[in-house]
Amino acid sequence: MLEYTEGTLMRARWKVLPAVAVVGVLVGGCGGDEPGETAQPGTTAVTAPTNSAEPDAGLWDPCTLPDSALSAAGLNPSTKEKDVAGVAFEDWKVCGWQDANKTYTFTAASTSHTLDEARSRTDYTDYVDTTVGSMKALQSRPVGASNDLACYLSIEVPGGMVDFSVGNRVSAKNAGDPCSEVRRLSETFASYLPRS
């Protein structure tokens, strides 16, 4: 069990999903429930999420991307993985797929967090303001990851944002630039995102 003071709880939650997603790309995830424990007085406990956690029902569900659109974009619909290693996180809806050549994992994550919150994160770097279609967006990379390993494109949508990410597999030969690929996929799937 990890314990955080209330002041660090939001930062901890904000870091859990991307860290798990990157680790899953690098070494593969393993699901499993861990029992919760009682927090000590004056602290807030953060335990591993369970499969019974229910993401915010008002968020766009990236798992609704049509198989035909995924295939046309070069992704393998049969590799779909809901959540992170089968584990749901509160305030997030997540879905991921491998490309047809098995060189990278594409992840789409919907959240009520904002682009301003994303920009204030210190565990990401190389921020670039951009747009996807007519929507405001922010490109970034995880701190410490080589430029050819992972890239995120956060897109502003009503009620929050959608993170699209590409994480190249470490073992992949001739993997392309993840930022170019996440840009291409974001433009491809932009029409499926919620609009005001």
C-alpha positions as CSV (number, residue, x, y, z in Angstrom):
1,M,0.0,0.0,0.0
2,L,1.2,3.5,-0.8
3,E,0.3,6.3,1.6
4,Y,0.1,10.0,0.5
5,T,-0.9,13.1,2.4
6,E,-4.0,14.7,1.0
7,G,-1.8,17.4,-0.8
8,T,0.0,14.8,-2.9
9,L,-3.0,12.5,-3.6
10,M,-4.0,14.3,-6.9
11,R,-0.4,14.2,-8.2
12,A,-0.2,10.5,-7.3
13,R,-3.4,9.6,-9.2
14,W,-2.4,11.8,-12.1
15,K,0.9,9.9,-12.4
16,V,-0.4,6.3,-12.0
17,L,-2.1,5.8,-15.4
18,P,0.7,7.1,-17.7
19,A,3.4,5.3,-15.7
20,V,1.5,2.0,-15.9
21,A,0.8,2.5,-19.6
22,V,4.5,3.1,-20.4
23,V,5.6,0.1,-18.2
24,G,3.0,-2.0,-20.0
25,V,4.5,-1.0,-23.4
26,L,8.0,-1.8,-22.2
27,V,7.6,-5.1,-20.4
28,G,3.9,-6.2,-20.7
29,G,1.3,-5.8,-17.9
30,C,0.0,-8.3,-15.5
31,G,-3.4,-7.9,-14.0
32,G,-4.5,-8.9,-10.6
33,D,-6.4,-7.5,-7.7
34,E,-4.7,-6.5,-4.5
35,P,-6.8,-6.2,-1.3
36,G,-7.2,-2.7,0.1
37,E,-5.8,-1.7,3.4
38,T,-6.9,0.8,6.0
39,A,-5.1,4.2,6.0
40,Q,-3.4,5.5,9.0
41,P,-5.2,8.6,10.6
42,G,-4.2,11.8,8.9
43,T,-3.3,10.2,5.6
44,T,-5.1,9.0,2.5
45,A,-4.3,5.5,1.2
46,V,-3.9,4.8,-2.5
47,T,-4.3,1.1,-3.1
48,A,-4.1,-0.7,-6.4
49,P,-7.3,-0.3,-8.4
50,T,-9.5,-3.3,-8.8
51,N,-11.4,-4.7,-11.8
52,S,-14.6,-3.5,-10.1
53,A,-13.7,0.2,-10.3
54,E,-16.1,2.1,-12.5
55,P,-14.7,4.9,-14.7
56,D,-16.7,8.1,-14.9
57,A,-19.8,7.3,-17.0
58,G,-19.8,10.7,-18.6
59,L,-16.4,10.2,-20.3
60,W,-16.0,9.3,-24.0
61,D,-15.2,5.6,-24.3
62,P,-12.2,5.0,-26.6
63,C,-13.1,1.3,-26.9
64,T,-16.0,2.4,-29.1
65,L,-13.6,3.2,-32.0
66,P,-14.9,1.0,-34.8
67,D,-12.8,-2.0,-35.9
68,S,-13.0,-0.8,-39.5
69,A,-11.4,2.5,-38.6
70,L,-8.7,0.8,-36.5
71,S,-7.8,-1.6,-39.3
72,A,-7.7,1.2,-41.9
73,A,-5.3,3.0,-39.7
74,G,-3.0,0.0,-39.5
75,L,-4.0,-1.2,-36.0
76,N,-5.0,-4.8,-35.2
77,P,-8.6,-4.7,-33.6
78,S,-8.2,-8.2,-32.1
79,T,-5.4,-6.8,-29.8
80,K,-7.8,-4.5,-28.0
81,E,-7.1,-4.2,-24.3
82,K,-9.6,-2.3,-22.2
83,D,-8.2,-0.3,-19.2
84,V,-4.5,-0.9,-18.2
85,A,-3.7,-4.5,-17.9
86,G,-7.4,-5.1,-17.4
87,V,-7.5,-2.7,-14.4
88,A,-9.9,0.4,-14.5
89,F,-8.8,3.7,-13.0
90,E,-11.2,6.2,-11.5
91,D,-11.7,9.3,-13.8
92,W,-10.2,7.5,-16.8
93,K,-11.5,5.3,-19.7
94,V,-8.7,3.6,-21.5
95,C,-8.3,1.3,-24.5
96,G,-5.2,0.2,-26.4
97,W,-4.2,-1.8,-29.5
98,Q,-1.1,-3.0,-31.2
99,D,-0.2,-2.0,-34.7
100,A,-0.4,-4.7,-37.4
101,N,3.4,-5.1,-37.5
102,K,3.6,-5.4,-33.7
103,T,6.1,-2.5,-33.4
104,Y,4.1,-0.2,-31.1
105,T,1.1,0.1,-28.8
106,F,-1.5,2.8,-29.4
107,T,-3.5,3.9,-26.4
108,A,-6.5,6.2,-26.2
109,A,-7.4,7.5,-22.7
110,S,-10.4,9.8,-21.9
111,T,-10.4,11.9,-18.7
112,S,-11.9,14.9,-17.0
113,H,-8.4,16.4,-16.5
114,T,-7.6,19.4,-18.6
115,L,-4.8,20.5,-20.9
116,D,-3.6,23.0,-18.3
117,E,-3.2,20.2,-15.8
118,A,-1.4,18.1,-18.4
119,R,1.0,21.1,-19.1
120,S,1.8,21.5,-15.4
121,R,3.1,17.9,-15.1
122,T,6.8,17.6,-14.3
123,D,7.0,14.0,-15.3
124,Y,6.6,15.0,-19.0
125,T,8.7,17.2,-21.2
126,D,9.1,18.7,-24.7
127,Y,5.6,20.3,-24.6
128,V,4.4,21.6,-28.0
129,D,1.1,23.5,-28.4
130,T,-0.7,22.3,-31.5
131,T,-4.1,21.5,-32.9
132,V,-5.9,18.3,-34.1
133,G,-8.5,19.5,-36.6
134,S,-10.0,22.5,-34.9
135,M,-9.3,21.2,-31.3
136,K,-6.5,22.5,-29.1
137,A,-3.9,19.9,-28.3
138,L,-0.6,19.5,-26.5
139,Q,2.2,17.1,-27.5
140,S,4.6,15.7,-24.9
141,R,7.0,12.9,-24.0
142,P,7.7,11.2,-20.7
143,V,10.8,12.5,-18.9
144,G,13.7,10.1,-19.3
145,A,12.2,8.2,-22.3
146,S,14.3,8.3,-25.4
147,N,12.8,10.3,-28.3
148,D,12.1,7.2,-30.3
149,L,10.2,5.4,-27.5
150,A,7.0,7.2,-26.6
151,C,4.9,10.3,-27.4
152,Y,1.6,11.7,-26.2
153,L,-0.9,14.0,-27.8
154,S,-3.5,15.4,-25.4
155,I,-6.6,16.8,-27.1
156,E,-9.1,19.2,-25.5
157,V,-12.7,17.9,-25.6
158,P,-15.8,19.0,-23.8
159,G,-15.5,18.1,-20.1
160,G,-11.8,17.3,-20.3
161,M,-9.3,15.8,-22.7
162,V,-8.4,12.7,-24.6
163,D,-4.8,11.4,-24.5
164,F,-3.6,9.5,-27.6
165,S,-0.2,7.8,-27.1
166,V,2.2,5.7,-29.1
167,G,4.8,3.6,-27.3
168,N,7.3,1.8,-29.5
169,R,8.2,-1.7,-28.3
170,V,11.8,-1.9,-27.1
171,S,12.3,-5.1,-29.1
172,A,10.9,-3.6,-32.4
173,K,13.3,-3.2,-35.3
174,N,13.0,-0.1,-37.4
175,A,10.2,1.5,-35.2
176,G,9.2,4.9,-36.5
177,D,9.0,8.2,-34.7
178,P,6.2,7.9,-32.1
179,C,5.3,11.6,-32.3
180,S,4.7,11.4,-36.1
181,E,2.6,8.2,-35.6
182,V,0.5,9.6,-32.7
183,R,-0.1,12.7,-34.8
184,R,-1.3,10.6,-37.8
185,L,-3.5,8.4,-35.6
186,S,-5.0,11.5,-33.8
187,E,-5.9,13.1,-37.1
188,T,-7.4,9.8,-38.2
189,F,-9.6,9.3,-35.1
190,A,-10.4,13.0,-34.4
191,S,-13.9,12.7,-36.0
192,Y,-14.8,10.1,-33.3
193,L,-14.1,12.5,-30.4
194,P,-16.8,14.4,-28.5
195,R,-17.5,17.9,-29.7
196,S,-19.3,20.9,-28.1
